[in-house]
Amino acid sequence: MNYRMLGFAGGITMAIGIGLGLIATKLAPTPYTGGFYREQKPGYIIAGAAAGLLIGLSQEAIRQLKQKQDQDQG
């Protein structure tokens, strides 16, 4: 496995996830003013970053494994 490509793909999709988390904080304002709801906004960013990282890593790992499988069969 090419770990540099895994890291790059994970980093790029994590950045996209952070961007989507930031967008979600702006699009989903809460009408409540309690402390729980004020501290919820960074959760969107963290969730977006984690989801982006996992999606990017898994997608690149599958791509590399598929490429290796095709080389072994060919």
Secondary structure as GFF3:
##gff-version 3
##sequence-region A 1 74
A	DSSP	alpha_helix	3	27	.	.	.	ID=ss1
A	DSSP	alpha_helix	35	38	.	.	.	ID=ss2
A	DSSP	alpha_helix	41	73	.	.	.	ID=ss3
###
